[in-house]
Amino acid sequence: MEINYCAKNGFSLSSILIIALLIISIFLCLIYLLFSENILVLNQRKNNSLQLNTLNAINENYFSSQGSSLLVGENDDSSFKKLANVANSLYLGIKVEKKINDSLIVFISHGTKPDQLLGNAIILTRPELTPTVAGKTNITGDLLTAKRKINQGRLFGVPPLNPKYLNGEIIVNEEINSRLFNDSLIKNIFNFTTYNESNEELNEPIEIMNDLTINKIKKRVLQIPTDISIEGFLEKGNGLETLELYVSGLTHFTNETKSTYNLQIYSDSTISIGDNVNIENSVLVSQTSIDVGSNCSFKNVQLFAKDSITISDSEFLFPSVIGLYVETDSKNKYDNKIDISSSVINGTVMLVSSTVGLDENKSKIKIDEESVVHGLVYSENNLELYGEVKGCVYTYNFLYMDGKKEYLNWLVNVKVNRHELDDQFLLPMGFVENPEYSLIKEEWYHKQKFYE
């Protein structure tokens, strides 16, 4: 007699086994996911504990001693290797590692607190040319100037000035220094050579750097003798902690590139950054120009160039530095420029000149009406400001352009609000003579695109 295991109202044995295996597989997957999540949570708690203990220890010991290293704690939960002071251009980083049986590493940046001088909304340092205010200028905070008189002007096609354009006081100081920044710091950034015997040169030069090629690199400092293209996703933690590239040629970040790697790139030619690029924790230095494409995002990034820096439709999260250094000893005319359009900058925008006050020096910072700077705008020459500054402006000269006609030291439609500068904003090194250091405990940012 034939036995049939599949009755009309039942299931076959094979179906029961398959269902049982599926249930067991789902159960095991859930256990794995819960286990993985617990591991991630524990690691995050360890990391948070490490950062908290580090912050406390540095606040108590590091800034008072200014030593190059110190030990943090003595017990199992807070015993660390030495704190290494890691130079990262104008913001300093502190690297902290767990001492035994732990691979946790924390990089903490610190800067300097703004002093009383930078508590003003605008500091105008040109001594011989009287400032003129016009249009929809709106200043919240004090205006510090080297001239005792400020004119109120009218321009054709420009709305009349509101008599209450200043929510603050006019303070006169005829001895304002036209140079606040210690320019030797930015000079040193450019004092690199394209070849140094201490640098390691690859046997087979890398022309394309991506997540595959970067893992083959065994040295921390590399000489790249050709143009280089950087592409793909370079993730922090792959291979080396920090990679320094000295490039003899063009450096190009292709469209859609994302990098959280600790990169320091020093190029003798242009550095170009494509569209939709996301870069974190990097210092990019060009002896000529830096061009930034549209819809890019940067975090803890510093850009330095000598000829020009062009930024369009992008955002820089704090702490960021955009710096131009103008050497005024080799040409008859200087038209170096930082050009910022439709962008948000959280940090410091700075133009430093080897000589201040030359008539032939036309170098400038230009910020268009669609841009916002949350921080400090510092210019040792001209500032052409149409956008909004939530913070402080320190400049030798304002510049307003009407077609090809220029108006020197005219503040036209200038919008500066010192009261809206975040309390936790910290300056790069070099702006304060007797700096009070502090740690950057959290990243804040201001995104113009969320505002109408």
Residue pairs with C-beta under 8 A, 6 or more apart in sequence:
5 12
5 13
6 12
43 104
46 102
46 104
47 104
47 106
49 77
49 78
50 78
50 80
50 96
50 98
50 104
50 106
51 106
51 108
53 72
53 73
53 77
53 78
53 80
54 72
54 80
54 83
54 94
54 96
54 106
54 108
55 108
55 439
55 441
57 70
57 72
57 73
57 78
58 72
58 83
58 94
58 108
58 110
58 439
59 439
61 70
62 70
62 83
62 94
63 110
63 437
63 438
68 84
68 85
69 82
69 83
69 84
69 85
70 82
70 83
71 79
71 80
71 82
71 83
72 78
72 79
72 80
72 83
72 96
73 79
73 80
79 98
79 99
79 100
80 96
80 97
80 98
80 99
81 96
81 97
81 98
81 99
83 94
83 95
83 96
84 94
84 95
85 92
85 94
86 92
86 93
86 94
86 95
86 107
86 242
87 93
88 109
88 264
88 283
88 302
89 189
89 283
89 302
89 304
89 321
89 428
90 185
90 186
90 302
90 321
90 323
90 348
90 428
90 429
90 430
91 109
91 110
91 111
91 300
91 302
91 319
91 321
91 428
91 429
91 440
92 109
92 110
92 111
92 429
93 107
93 108
93 109
93 110
94 107
94 108
94 109
94 110
95 105
95 106
95 107
95 241
96 105
96 106
96 107
96 108
97 104
97 105
98 104
98 105
105 241
107 262
107 281
108 439
108 440
109 300
109 319
109 439
109 440
110 426
110 437
110 438
110 439
110 440
111 319
111 426
111 427
111 428
111 429
111 437
111 438
111 440
112 426
112 427
112 428
112 429
112 431
112 432
112 435
112 436
112 437
112 438
113 426
113 427
113 432
113 435
113 436
113 437
113 438
114 376
114 392
114 425
114 427
114 431
114 432
115 432
115 436
117 123
117 144
117 180
118 376
118 392
118 394
118 427
118 431
118 432
119 141
119 142
119 392
119 418
120 141
120 142
120 143
120 144
120 171
120 392
120 418
121 139
121 140
121 141
121 142
121 143
121 168
121 392
121 393
121 416
121 417
121 418
122 139
122 141
122 143
122 144
122 145
122 392
122 393
122 394
122 395
122 411
122 414
122 416
123 144
123 145
123 176
123 392
123 393
123 394
123 395
124 131
124 143
124 144
124 145
124 146
124 147
124 176
124 395
124 398
124 409
125 146
125 176
125 177
125 178
125 394
125 395
125 396
126 146
126 178
126 357
126 396
126 397
126 409
127 146
127 147
127 174
127 176
127 178
129 147
129 397
129 408
129 409
130 147
130 149
130 150
130 151
130 409
131 145
131 147
131 150
131 151
131 398
131 409
131 410
131 411
132 150
132 151
132 152
132 153
132 407
132 409
132 410
132 411
133 150
133 151
133 152
133 153
133 161
133 165
133 410
133 411
133 414
134 152
134 153
134 154
134 155
134 158
134 161
134 410
134 411
134 412
134 413
135 155
135 158
135 159
135 160
135 161
135 412
135 413
136 159
136 161
136 162
136 413
136 415
137 161
137 162
137 165
137 411
137 412
137 413
137 414
137 415
138 162
138 165
138 167
138 414
138 415
138 416
138 417
139 165
139 166
139 167
139 168
139 414
139 415
139 416
139 417
140 167
140 168
140 416
140 417
140 418
140 419
140 420
141 167
141 168
141 392
141 416
141 417
141 418
141 419
142 168
142 169
142 170
142 171
142 418
143 150
143 166
143 168
143 169
143 170
143 171
144 171
144 172
144 173
144 176
145 170
145 171
145 172
145 173
145 176
146 172
146 173
146 174
146 175
146 176
147 172
147 174
148 172
148 174
150 170
152 161
153 161
153 410
154 160
154 161
155 402
155 407
155 410
155 412
157 402
158 412
158 413
168 418
178 356
178 357
178 380
178 396
179 356
179 380
180 378
180 394
180 431
181 350
181 352
181 378
181 380
181 430
181 431
182 429
182 430
182 431
183 325
183 352
183 354
185 429
185 430
186 304
186 323
186 325
186 350
186 352
186 430
187 325
189 285
189 304
189 323
189 325
190 285
190 287
190 304
190 306
190 325
192 246
192 266
192 285
193 246
194 223
194 246
194 247
194 248
194 268
195 223
195 246
195 248
196 223
196 246
198 221
199 221
199 222
199 223
199 246
200 219
200 221
200 222
200 223
201 222
201 223
201 225
202 217
202 222
202 223
202 224
205 224
205 225
205 226
206 213
206 217
206 222
206 224
206 228
207 226
207 227
207 228
207 229
208 228
208 229
208 230
208 231
209 228
209 229
209 230
209 231
209 234
210 230
210 231
210 232
210 234
211 232
211 233
211 234
211 235
211 238
214 234
214 238
214 239
214 243
214 261
215 238
215 239
217 239
217 240
217 243
219 240
220 240
220 242
220 243
220 244
221 244
221 246
222 243
222 244
222 245
222 246
223 246
223 248
224 245
224 246
224 247
224 248
224 249
225 248
225 249
226 248
226 249
227 247
227 249
227 250
227 251
227 252
227 269
228 245
228 247
228 249
228 250
228 251
228 252
229 252
229 254
230 251
230 252
230 253
230 254
230 257
230 259
231 253
231 254
231 257
232 257
232 258
233 257
233 258
233 259
234 257
234 258
234 259
234 260
234 261
234 263
235 260
235 261
236 260
236 261
236 262
236 280
236 281
238 261
241 262
242 262
242 263
242 264
243 261
243 262
243 263
243 264
244 264
244 265
244 266
245 251
245 263
245 264
245 265
245 266
246 266
247 265
247 266
247 267
247 268
247 269
248 268
248 269
249 267
249 268
249 269
250 267
250 269
250 270
250 271
250 272
251 265
251 267
251 269
251 270
251 271
251 272
251 284
251 286
252 271
252 272
252 273
252 274
253 259
253 271
253 272
253 273
253 274
253 277
253 279
254 274
254 277
255 274
255 275
255 276
255 277
255 293
256 274
256 275
256 276
256 277
257 274
257 277
257 278
257 279
258 277
258 278
258 279
259 278
259 279
259 280
259 282
260 280
260 281
261 281
261 282
262 281
262 282
263 279
263 281
263 282
263 283
263 284
264 282
264 283
264 285
265 271
265 282
265 283
265 284
265 285
266 285
267 284
267 285
267 286
267 287
268 287
268 288
269 286
269 287
269 288
270 286
270 288
270 289
270 290
270 291
271 284
271 286
271 289
271 290
271 291
271 305
272 290
272 291
272 293
273 279
273 290
273 291
273 292
273 293
273 296
274 293
275 293
275 294
275 295
275 296
276 293
276 294
276 295
276 296
277 293
277 296
277 297
278 296
278 297
278 298
279 296
279 297
279 298
279 299
279 301
280 298
280 299
280 300
280 301
281 299
281 300
281 301
282 300
282 301
282 302
283 301
283 302
283 304
284 290
284 301
284 302
284 303
284 304
285 303
285 304
285 305
286 304
286 305
286 306
287 305
287 306
288 305
288 306
288 307
288 308
289 305
289 307
289 308
289 309
289 310
290 303
290 304
290 305
290 308
290 309
290 310
291 310
292 303
292 309
292 310
292 311
292 312
292 314
293 312
293 314
294 312
294 313
294 314
295 313
295 314
296 313
296 314
296 315
297 314
297 315
297 317
298 314
298 315
298 316
298 317
298 320
299 316
299 317
299 320
299 443
300 317
300 319
300 320
300 443
301 316
301 320
302 320
302 321
302 322
302 323
303 309
303 321
303 322
303 323
304 321
304 323
304 324
304 325
305 323
305 324
305 325
306 324
306 325
306 326
306 327
306 336
307 336
308 324
308 336
308 337
308 338
308 339
309 322
309 324
309 337
309 338
309 339
310 339
311 322
311 338
311 339
311 340
311 341
311 343
311 345
312 341
312 342
312 343
313 341
313 342
313 343
314 343
314 344
315 343
315 344
315 345
315 346
315 445
315 447
316 322
316 343
316 344
316 345
316 346
316 347
317 346
317 443
317 445
318 346
318 347
318 374
318 375
318 422
318 425
318 440
318 443
318 444
318 445
319 346
319 347
319 426
319 428
319 440
319 443
320 345
320 346
320 347
320 348
321 347
321 348
321 350
321 428
322 338
322 340
322 345
322 347
322 348
322 349
322 350
323 348
323 350
323 351
323 352
324 336
324 337
324 338
324 350
324 351
324 352
324 363
324 365
325 352
325 353
325 354
326 334
326 336
326 351
326 352
326 353
326 354
326 361
326 363
326 381
327 354
328 334
328 353
328 354
328 355
328 358
328 361
329 354
329 355
332 360
333 360
333 362
334 358
334 360
334 361
334 362
334 363
335 362
335 363
336 351
336 363
337 363
337 364
337 365
337 366
338 349
338 351
338 364
338 365
338 366
339 366
340 349
340 365
340 366
340 367
340 368
340 371
340 373
340 387
341 368
341 370
341 371
342 368
342 370
342 371
343 370
343 371
344 371
344 372
344 373
344 374
344 445
344 446
344 447
344 448
344 449
345 371
345 372
345 373
345 374
345 375
346 374
346 375
346 444
346 445
346 446
347 374
347 375
347 376
348 375
348 376
348 377
348 378
348 427
348 428
349 365
349 367
349 373
349 375
349 376
349 377
349 378
350 376
350 377
350 378
350 379
351 363
351 364
351 365
351 378
351 379
351 380
351 381
352 378
352 380
353 361
353 363
353 380
353 381
355 361
356 380
356 381
356 396
357 396
361 381
362 381
362 382
363 381
363 382
364 379
364 381
364 382
364 383
364 384
364 399
365 377
365 379
365 382
365 383
365 384
365 385
366 384
367 373
367 377
367 383
367 384
367 385
367 386
367 387
367 389
368 386
368 387
369 386
369 387
369 413
370 387
370 448
371 386
371 387
371 388
371 448
372 387
372 388
372 389
372 390
372 446
372 448
373 387
373 388
373 389
373 390
373 391
374 390
374 391
374 420
374 421
374 422
374 425
374 445
374 446
375 390
375 391
375 392
375 421
375 425
376 391
376 392
376 393
376 394
376 427
376 431
377 383
377 385
377 389
377 391
377 392
377 393
377 394
377 395
378 393
378 394
378 395
378 431
379 394
379 395
379 396
379 397
380 396
381 396
381 397
382 395
382 396
382 397
382 398
382 399
383 393
383 395
383 397
383 398
383 399
384 398
384 399
384 400
384 401
385 393
385 398
385 414
386 413
387 415
388 415
388 416
388 417
389 415
389 416
389 417
390 417
390 420
390 421
390 446
391 416
391 417
391 418
391 420
391 421
391 425
392 416
392 418
392 421
393 416
397 408
397 409
398 408
398 409
398 410
398 411
398 414
399 406
399 407
399 408
399 409
399 410
400 406
400 407
400 410
400 411
400 412
401 407
422 444
424 440
424 441
424 442
424 444
426 438
426 440
429 435
